[in-house]
């Protein structure tokens, strides 16, 4: 049985939910671990255990600030995520090998775009593209159709260029967490095959945590 990981979970102090409560529910659902990716907060920079990984989700509208924050957080967290949506932020994040995940690549309501060129950068630099399933669950009916359409379009391009999709919950409470089997079933809504969904919830997150696609680049920089 694969080890499943949810690499986009928000907990205290960004929310009222303690990290331990998030992990308890995630473990009950069958996850091997979760990453806490609070917005611009690494106050608890070290991994708490083998099951809780510290991350950060950078939010900014400025490319220069994005680069500054990437430099600030790189090497201090297990998962470095950028909150995307705007074309210039998406592009800057996907061109930077230090970024692990681009979250919300088309914004929170599917209003943005992710081009073929950008996805090719993602594949070249080992930056995973996030498919946040709570964007589907929590959206209104009119937004849900647009978000699903965008997810289908993005996944088609991701598959074409062999970029890395990663499935997450973007949970802000224990009620936002979803069992792996439910996440895998929901991924079919944007035409992800079961084997692809399992890999996007297990093999790819594990590789991100192990920096599998970053080691050669780190040697180049040194």
C-alpha positions as CSV (number, residue, x, y, z in Angstrom):
1,X,0.0,0.0,0.0
2,X,1.4,3.4,-0.9
3,X,2.2,6.1,1.7
4,X,-0.1,9.0,1.1
5,X,0.8,12.6,1.9
6,X,-1.2,15.9,1.9
7,X,1.3,18.7,1.4
8,X,-1.1,21.7,1.7
9,X,-2.6,21.8,5.2
10,X,-3.1,25.1,7.1
11,X,-3.2,25.0,10.9
12,X,-2.4,27.1,14.0
13,X,-1.4,29.9,14.1
14,X,-3.0,30.7,10.7
15,X,-6.1,28.8,11.8
16,X,-7.6,27.9,15.2
17,X,-6.8,24.2,14.7
18,X,-3.7,22.7,16.4
19,X,-1.3,20.8,14.1
20,X,-1.7,17.7,16.3
21,X,-5.5,17.7,15.6
22,X,-4.9,17.9,11.9
23,X,-2.5,15.0,12.0
24,X,-4.7,12.9,14.2
25,X,-7.6,13.1,11.7
26,X,-5.2,12.7,8.7
27,X,-3.7,9.5,10.2
28,X,-7.2,8.2,10.8
29,X,-8.0,8.7,7.1
30,X,-4.8,6.8,6.1
31,X,-2.2,9.5,5.5
32,X,1.5,8.8,6.3
33,X,2.1,12.5,6.8
34,X,1.0,16.1,6.2
35,X,2.8,19.3,5.5
36,X,1.8,22.5,7.3
37,X,2.0,25.3,4.7
38,X,0.8,28.4,6.5
39,X,1.0,31.6,4.6
40,X,4.4,33.3,5.0
41,X,4.9,31.7,8.4
42,X,7.7,29.3,9.4
43,X,7.6,30.2,13.1
44,X,7.9,26.4,13.7
45,X,10.6,25.8,11.2
46,X,11.7,22.3,12.2
47,X,9.7,19.1,11.4
48,X,7.8,18.1,14.5
49,X,7.9,14.4,13.7
50,X,8.2,11.9,10.8
51,X,4.6,12.6,10.0
52,X,4.4,16.4,10.3
53,X,6.5,18.4,7.8
54,X,6.9,22.2,8.0
55,X,6.3,24.2,4.9
56,X,5.3,27.7,3.8
57,X,3.0,29.1,1.2
58,X,4.3,32.4,-0.2
59,X,1.6,34.9,-1.1
60,X,2.6,38.1,-2.9
61,X,1.7,40.2,-6.0
62,X,5.3,41.2,-6.6
63,X,7.9,39.2,-8.5
64,X,10.7,40.9,-6.7
65,X,9.1,40.2,-3.3
66,X,8.6,36.6,-4.4
67,X,12.2,36.1,-5.2
68,X,13.2,37.7,-1.9
69,X,10.9,35.3,0.0
70,X,12.1,32.3,-1.9
71,X,15.6,33.1,-0.9
72,X,14.5,33.7,2.7
73,X,12.6,30.4,3.1
74,X,14.7,28.1,0.9
75,X,16.4,25.4,2.9
76,X,14.4,26.2,6.0
77,X,11.3,24.2,5.2
78,X,10.5,20.8,3.8
79,X,7.9,22.2,1.3
80,X,8.2,25.6,-0.3
81,X,4.9,26.5,-2.0
82,X,4.0,29.6,-4.0
83,X,0.4,30.8,-4.1
84,X,-0.1,31.5,-7.8
85,X,-2.9,32.8,-10.0
86,X,-1.3,35.8,-11.6
87,X,0.7,35.1,-14.8
88,X,3.9,36.9,-13.6
89,X,3.9,35.1,-10.3
90,X,3.2,31.7,-11.9
91,X,6.0,32.3,-14.4
92,X,8.6,33.4,-11.8
93,X,7.7,30.5,-9.5
94,X,7.9,27.8,-12.2
95,X,11.3,29.1,-13.5
96,X,12.8,28.8,-10.0
97,X,14.0,25.2,-9.1
98,X,13.9,26.1,-5.4
99,X,10.1,26.1,-5.5
100,X,8.5,22.7,-4.7
101,X,4.8,23.4,-5.5
102,X,2.8,26.0,-7.4
103,X,-0.6,26.2,-5.6
104,X,-3.7,27.8,-7.0
105,X,-2.1,28.1,-10.5
106,X,-5.3,29.6,-11.9
107,X,-6.3,31.5,-8.8
108,X,-8.8,30.4,-6.2
109,X,-11.8,30.6,-8.5
110,X,-10.3,29.5,-11.8
111,X,-9.9,33.0,-13.1
112,X,-6.2,32.7,-14.2
113,X,-4.3,30.9,-16.9
114,X,-1.4,28.5,-17.0
115,X,0.3,28.3,-20.5
116,X,2.1,25.5,-22.2
117,X,5.4,27.4,-21.8
118,X,4.9,27.7,-18.0
119,X,4.1,24.0,-17.6
120,X,7.3,23.2,-19.6
121,X,9.3,25.3,-17.1
122,X,7.6,23.3,-14.3
123,X,8.7,20.0,-15.8
124,X,12.3,21.3,-16.4
125,X,12.6,22.7,-12.8
126,X,10.9,19.9,-10.9
127,X,8.1,22.2,-9.7
128,X,4.8,20.3,-9.0
129,X,1.5,21.7,-10.1
130,X,-1.1,21.6,-7.3
131,X,-4.7,20.3,-7.8
132,X,-6.5,21.5,-4.7
133,X,-9.7,19.5,-4.4
134,X,-11.3,21.7,-1.8
135,X,-11.5,24.3,-4.6
136,X,-14.1,22.0,-6.1
137,X,-15.9,21.0,-2.9
138,X,-16.2,24.5,-1.4
139,X,-17.0,26.5,-4.5
140,X,-20.4,27.7,-5.6
141,X,-22.0,25.9,-8.6
142,X,-21.1,28.6,-11.1
143,X,-17.5,28.7,-9.9
144,X,-17.2,24.9,-9.7
145,X,-17.9,24.4,-13.4
146,X,-15.2,27.0,-14.3
147,X,-12.7,25.5,-11.8
148,X,-13.2,21.9,-13.1
149,X,-12.8,23.1,-16.7
150,X,-9.5,24.8,-15.8
151,X,-8.3,21.8,-14.0
152,X,-9.0,19.6,-17.0
153,X,-7.2,22.0,-19.2
154,X,-4.2,22.2,-16.9
155,X,-4.0,18.5,-16.3
156,X,-4.0,17.8,-20.1
157,X,-1.0,20.1,-20.5
158,X,0.7,18.7,-17.4
159,X,0.4,15.2,-18.8
160,X,1.6,16.3,-22.2
161,X,4.9,17.8,-20.9
162,X,5.3,15.1,-18.1
163,X,5.2,17.7,-15.4
164,X,4.3,16.7,-11.9
165,X,0.7,16.9,-10.6
166,X,0.2,16.8,-6.8
167,X,-3.2,16.5,-5.2
168,X,-3.9,18.4,-2.0
169,X,-6.8,19.4,0.2
170,X,-5.8,23.0,1.1
171,X,-7.4,22.1,4.5
172,X,-8.0,24.9,7.0
173,X,-9.9,22.6,9.4
174,X,-10.3,18.9,10.2
175,X,-13.5,19.0,8.2
176,X,-11.6,20.0,5.0
177,X,-9.4,16.9,5.1
178,X,-10.4,14.1,2.8
179,X,-9.5,10.4,2.8
180,X,-7.0,9.3,0.1
181,X,-9.6,7.1,-1.6
182,X,-12.0,10.1,-1.8
183,X,-9.3,12.3,-3.2
184,X,-8.4,9.7,-5.8
185,X,-12.0,9.3,-6.8
186,X,-12.5,13.1,-7.1
187,X,-9.5,13.4,-9.4
188,X,-11.4,11.6,-12.1
189,X,-13.5,14.7,-12.4
190,X,-10.6,16.4,-14.2
191,X,-9.8,13.2,-16.1
192,X,-6.9,11.9,-14.0
193,X,-6.6,8.1,-14.1
194,X,-6.6,6.2,-10.8
195,X,-2.9,5.3,-11.2
196,X,-2.0,8.9,-11.9
197,X,-4.0,10.1,-8.9
198,X,-2.4,7.6,-6.5
199,X,1.0,8.8,-7.7
200,X,0.0,12.4,-7.3
201,X,-0.9,11.7,-3.7
202,X,2.0,9.3,-2.8
203,X,5.0,9.1,-5.0
204,X,5.2,12.7,-6.1
205,X,4.7,14.1,-2.6
206,X,7.3,11.7,-1.2
207,X,9.7,12.8,-3.9
208,X,9.1,16.4,-3.0
209,X,9.9,15.7,0.7
210,X,13.0,13.9,-0.2
211,X,14.1,16.7,-2.7
212,X,14.4,14.0,-5.3
213,X,14.3,16.4,-8.2
214,X,16.3,19.2,-6.6
215,X,19.6,17.5,-5.6
216,X,21.3,17.9,-9.0
217,X,20.4,21.5,-9.1
218,X,21.7,22.2,-5.6
219,X,25.0,20.7,-6.7
220,X,25.1,23.0,-9.8
221,X,24.5,26.1,-7.6
222,X,27.2,25.1,-5.1
